[in-house]
């Protein structure tokens, strides 16, 4: 099997979660397929009813499309029209003014950007070459040798693009050393995977993302003193066996493999692993060592992704 590869440009990191936030604050999809562009934009506050009437009158007179007419009048932007079209075709994304999630989730905020096109290409390669929901080959561990190489960024955005495809997608933050997904999705940092593995909380730790239909997140939860032991017990594989039946796609964020041994445990429990490397940062010998160790443990490696920061 040829490796899956892609190249990603630099993404500026900005917003973080507020202390004590315990849930996702976002708007549920208001209008979808079957509604006109004008109705969608009025419902979402991007267009007034009076402006819509004005656009419709000129549209009838000139025989143009609603979006083209609105842009010509200066009442809408191209981004407004793309937003409405995405709602019509159930390809939901968040408008620029919505800060319910971190802007690092580029697949949610900038679906037409080149980097998201590359994420979609990666998604297509994974579907064609690996994922098979009928035999439950549908869980993927996102790995890298070191710290700061983009595992969490790619795991989160890959989960978003799978959910945009209509797949029931679960993102698990299994990095119990330095978790990130609760920050990206603005979740609380208490309830999560660590609590489930310790038997202190149940399936309610999985949070649905209202603004991204089909996407759920299981954050890491409180950072435990014994992450390797927690992930090495029977509870973790039992949890994975359960969620791969309930979800079409399961994406798993992991700790740095060269630093923490439990990354190998996580990958061995998943259906496969995807290796992330970052230009001018990732050590080539450490990457080779990671690939060899995955092979030795019988873990299927579907390919690699180059973060071109």
C-alpha positions in Angstrom: 0.0 0.0 0.0 1.3 3.4 -1.0 1.5 5.9 1.8 -1.1 8.6 2.1 0.5 12.0 2.2 -0.4 15.6 2.2 1.1 19.0 2.8 -0.4 21.6 5.1 0.6 25.3 5.3 1.0 27.3 8.5 -2.0 27.9 10.6 -1.9 30.6 13.3 -3.0 29.4 16.7 -5.1 31.8 18.7 -8.2 31.2 20.9 -8.2 28.9 23.9 -11.0 27.8 26.1 -12.1 29.7 29.2 -11.5 28.1 32.6 -14.5 26.2 33.9 -16.3 25.9 30.6 -18.2 22.6 30.7 -20.1 22.5 27.4 -20.1 23.5 23.8 -21.8 26.9 23.2 -22.9 27.1 19.6 -25.9 27.6 17.4 -27.6 24.5 16.1 -28.3 24.4 12.3 -31.3 26.7 11.7 -32.1 26.2 8.1 -31.0 23.5 5.7 -31.9 21.8 2.4 -35.2 22.8 0.9 -34.9 26.5 1.9 -34.1 29.3 -0.5 -30.9 31.2 -0.2 -32.8 34.3 0.9 -34.7 32.4 3.6 -31.4 30.9 5.0 -29.7 34.3 5.1 -32.7 36.0 6.7 -32.9 33.3 9.4 -29.2 33.6 10.2 -29.3 37.4 10.3 -27.2 38.0 7.3 -30.0 39.7 5.3 -33.1 41.7 6.1 -36.5 40.9 4.6 -36.6 44.3 2.9 -33.2 43.7 1.2 -34.4 40.2 0.1 -37.5 41.7 -1.5 -35.3 44.3 -3.3 -33.0 41.5 -4.6 -36.0 39.4 -5.8 -37.5 42.3 -7.7 -34.2 43.0 -9.6 -33.6 39.3 -10.0 -37.0 38.9 -11.9 -36.3 42.0 -14.0 -32.8 41.0 -15.0 -33.2 37.2 -15.0 -30.1 36.7 -12.9 -29.5 34.4 -10.0 -30.3 35.6 -6.5 -26.7 35.5 -5.3 -25.3 37.3 -8.3 -28.0 40.0 -8.0 -27.4 40.5 -4.3 -23.6 40.8 -4.8 -24.2 43.3 -7.6 -26.3 45.4 -5.3 -23.7 45.3 -2.5 -26.2 43.6 -0.1 -24.3 40.3 0.2 -20.7 39.1 -0.2 -19.5 36.0 -1.9 -18.9 34.5 1.5 -22.6 35.0 2.4 -23.7 33.2 -0.8 -21.3 30.3 -0.2 -22.6 30.1 3.4 -26.2 29.8 2.2 -25.3 27.3 -0.5 -23.5 25.1 2.1 -26.6 25.1 4.2 -28.8 24.1 1.2 -26.5 21.2 0.5 -26.0 20.2 4.2 -22.3 21.0 4.1 -22.4 23.0 7.3 -19.7 25.4 8.4 -19.4 28.2 10.8 -19.5 31.9 9.9 -16.5 34.1 10.7 -18.3 35.8 13.6 -19.2 32.6 15.4 -16.6 32.0 18.1 -18.3 28.9 19.6 -15.3 26.8 18.6 -11.6 27.5 18.1 -10.7 29.1 14.8 -8.0 26.4 14.5 -10.8 24.2 13.3 -10.3 25.5 9.7 -12.5 22.8 8.3 -15.4 24.3 10.2 -14.6 28.0 9.5 -12.8 28.0 6.1 -14.2 25.1 4.1 -13.1 26.6 0.8 -9.5 27.2 1.7 -6.6 25.2 0.1 -5.7 23.5 3.4 -9.2 22.1 3.8 -9.2 20.8 0.2 -6.1 18.9 1.2 -7.9 17.5 4.3 -10.7 16.4 2.0 -8.2 14.7 -0.3 -6.7 12.9 2.8 -10.2 11.9 3.8 -10.9 10.5 0.3 -7.6 8.5 0.4 -8.5 7.0 3.8 -11.9 6.0 2.6 -10.7 4.4 -0.6 -7.7 2.7 0.9 -8.6 1.8 4.4 -11.9 2.5 6.2 -14.4 -0.3 6.0 -17.4 0.2 8.3 -18.9 -3.2 7.5 -16.0 -5.1 9.2 -15.4 -2.2 11.6 -12.1 -1.0 10.2 -13.0 2.5 11.2 -10.8 3.7 14.1 -7.6 5.6 13.3 -4.9 6.7 15.7 -3.2 10.0 14.7 0.5 9.7 15.8 3.8 11.6 15.6 7.2 11.1 17.2 7.5 14.4 19.1 5.6 17.3 20.6 4.2 20.2 18.5 4.0 18.4 15.2 0.3 18.9 14.6 -1.4 15.7 15.7 -4.3 17.4 17.5 -4.8 19.9 14.7 -5.1 17.2 12.1 -7.1 14.8 14.2 -9.7 17.6 15.0 -10.0 18.8 11.4 -10.0 15.4 9.9 -12.9 14.5 12.3 -14.8 17.7 11.1 -14.4 16.8 7.4 -15.6 13.2 8.0 -18.7 14.6 9.8 -19.3 17.0 6.9 -19.5 13.9 4.7 -22.4 12.7 6.7 -20.5 10.2 8.7 -21.3 9.7 12.4 -17.8 10.7 13.7 -16.3 10.5 17.2 -13.1 12.2 18.1 -11.3 10.8 21.1 -8.6 12.7 22.9 -6.4 9.9 24.3 -3.5 12.3 25.0 -3.7 12.1 28.7 -0.4 14.0 29.1 -1.2 17.3 27.3 -4.7 17.1 25.9 -5.8 19.7 23.4 -9.3 18.8 22.0 -11.2 20.3 24.9 -9.6 23.6 24.0 -10.3 23.3 20.3 -14.0 22.5 20.9 -14.3 24.6 24.0 -15.3 21.9 26.3 -14.7 21.5 30.1 -11.5 19.8 31.1 -13.0 17.6 33.9 -15.3 14.9 32.4 -13.7 12.7 29.8 -11.8 9.6 28.8 -9.7 9.5 32.0 -12.8 9.5 34.2 -14.4 6.8 32.0 -11.4 4.5 32.3 -11.3 5.1 36.0 -15.0 4.1 36.3 -16.1 7.5 37.6 -18.2 8.6 34.6 -20.1 6.9 31.8 -20.9 7.5 28.2 -22.3 10.9 29.0 -18.7 12.2 28.9 -19.1 12.1 25.1 -20.2 15.6 23.9 -22.1 16.2 20.8 -21.1 19.3 18.7 -24.4 21.0 17.9 -23.0 23.2 15.1 -21.4 20.3 13.3 -24.0 17.6 12.7 -22.7 14.1 13.2 -19.6 15.0 15.2 -19.1 14.0 18.8 -16.0 14.5 21.0 -14.7 12.5 24.0 -12.2 14.9 25.6 -9.4 13.6 27.7 -10.8 14.8 31.0 -8.7 15.4 34.0 -5.0 14.7 33.5 -4.3 11.5 35.6 -1.1 10.6 37.4 -1.0 7.2 35.6 -2.1 7.6 32.0 -0.1 4.5 30.7 -1.7 2.3 33.3 -5.2 3.6 32.5 -4.8 3.1 28.8 -3.2 -0.3 29.3 -6.1 -1.8 31.2 -9.0 -3.7 29.6 -11.3 -0.6 29.8 -9.8 1.2 26.9 -10.1 -1.7 24.3 -13.6 -2.4 25.6 -14.5 1.3 25.1 -13.1 1.2 21.5 -15.1 -1.9 20.7 -18.2 -0.2 21.8 -17.8 3.1 20.0 -16.7 1.6 16.6 -20.1 -0.1 16.6 -21.9 3.2 17.4 -20.0 5.5 15.1 -19.0 5.3 11.4 -15.6 6.9 12.0 -13.5 7.1 15.2 -10.4 9.4 15.2 -8.0 9.1 18.1 -5.6 11.8 19.2 -2.5 10.5 20.9 0.5 11.7 22.9 4.0 12.1 21.4 5.1 8.5 20.6 8.8 9.1 21.2 8.1 10.6 24.6 5.3 8.4 26.0 4.9 4.6 25.6 1.1 4.6 25.8 0.9 6.0 22.3 1.9 2.5 21.0 -0.8 1.0 23.2 -3.5 3.3 21.7 -2.3 2.6 18.2 -2.4 -1.2 18.8 -6.0 -1.0 19.9 -7.1 1.1 16.9 -7.7 -0.3 13.4 -4.7 1.6 12.0 -2.4 4.5 12.6 -1.6 7.7 10.5 1.8 9.2 11.2 2.1 13.0 11.2 5.5 14.8 10.6 6.2 18.5 10.6 8.7 20.1 8.2 11.9 21.4 9.8 10.9 20.0 13.2 10.3 16.2 13.2 13.3 14.0 13.6 13.8 11.6 10.6 15.4 8.9 12.8 12.5 9.2 15.3 10.0 8.8 12.5 11.7 5.7 11.2 11.8 4.3 14.7 8.1 5.0 15.1 7.2 3.3 11.8 9.3 0.2 12.7 7.8 -0.1 16.2 4.3 0.1 14.8 5.3 -2.7 12.4 6.7 -4.8 15.2 3.5 -4.5 17.2 1.4 -5.5 14.2 -0.2 -2.1 13.9 -1.3 -1.2 10.4 0.1 2.1 9.2 -2.0 3.6 6.5 0.4 6.4 5.6 1.9 9.7 6.6 1.0 13.4 6.5 3.5 16.2 6.2 2.6 19.4 8.1 4.3 22.0 6.0 4.4 24.9 8.5 
